[in-house]
Amino acid sequence: MAEGATTAAIYADATEEKYTFTGYRRFLDPDGYPAIAPPWGTLNAIDLKTGKYLWKISLGEYPELAAKD
């Protein structure tokens, strides 16, 4: 570390324009749909006294794919 230089200044110099973030790549199948089959998550209601599920709803579906079965 150079004398009198702050850590922030050294990191700023080290990372300046070395990397470019262009966004996240999506994992898609050849047709452009997510490559991971739905459901992608659930919405749950849990009884806090017993810790048991009261109900659970699956989230994530493409109507076009559901129609194709």
C-alpha positions as CSV (number, residue, x, y, z in Angstrom):
1,M,0.0,0.0,0.0
2,A,1.4,3.4,-1.0
3,E,2.1,5.7,2.0
4,G,-0.8,8.0,2.6
5,A,-3.1,6.3,0.2
6,T,-6.5,5.2,1.5
7,T,-7.8,1.7,1.0
8,A,-10.8,3.1,-1.0
9,A,-8.5,5.0,-3.3
10,I,-6.4,1.8,-4.0
11,Y,-9.5,-0.3,-4.7
12,A,-10.9,2.5,-7.0
13,D,-7.7,2.4,-9.0
14,A,-7.6,-1.4,-9.2
15,T,-11.2,-1.8,-10.4
16,E,-11.5,1.2,-12.7
17,E,-13.0,0.0,-16.0
18,K,-11.5,-3.5,-15.8
19,Y,-14.9,-5.2,-15.6
20,T,-18.2,-4.4,-17.3
21,F,-21.5,-5.7,-16.0
22,T,-23.9,-6.4,-18.8
23,G,-26.7,-8.0,-16.7
24,Y,-27.6,-11.5,-15.8
25,R,-27.9,-14.3,-18.3
26,R,-31.2,-16.2,-18.1
27,F,-31.1,-20.0,-18.3
28,L,-33.6,-20.5,-21.1
29,D,-34.6,-23.5,-23.3
30,P,-34.4,-23.3,-27.1
31,D,-38.0,-21.9,-27.2
32,G,-37.1,-19.0,-24.9
33,Y,-38.9,-20.4,-21.8
34,P,-37.1,-20.8,-18.5
35,A,-35.2,-24.0,-18.5
36,I,-36.3,-24.9,-15.0
37,A,-39.8,-26.3,-14.9
38,P,-42.5,-24.6,-12.9
39,P,-43.5,-24.1,-10.1
40,W,-40.7,-21.7,-9.3
41,G,-41.9,-21.1,-5.7
42,T,-44.8,-21.4,-3.3
43,L,-46.9,-19.0,-1.2
44,N,-47.5,-20.7,2.1
45,A,-49.6,-20.0,5.2
46,I,-48.3,-21.5,8.4
47,D,-50.0,-21.9,11.7
48,L,-47.6,-20.2,14.1
49,K,-48.9,-22.2,17.1
50,T,-48.4,-25.6,15.5
51,G,-45.9,-24.9,12.8
52,K,-48.1,-26.8,10.3
53,Y,-49.0,-25.6,6.8
54,L,-52.5,-24.2,6.5
55,W,-52.4,-24.0,2.8
56,K,-49.8,-23.8,0.0
57,I,-50.1,-22.4,-3.5
58,S,-47.6,-23.0,-6.3
59,L,-46.3,-20.0,-8.1
60,G,-45.1,-19.8,-11.7
61,E,-46.7,-21.0,-14.9
62,Y,-46.7,-20.2,-18.5
63,P,-50.3,-20.5,-19.9
64,E,-48.9,-21.5,-23.4
65,L,-47.0,-24.4,-21.9
66,A,-49.9,-25.4,-19.6
67,A,-52.1,-25.6,-22.7
68,K,-49.6,-27.9,-24.4
69,D,-49.5,-30.1,-21.2
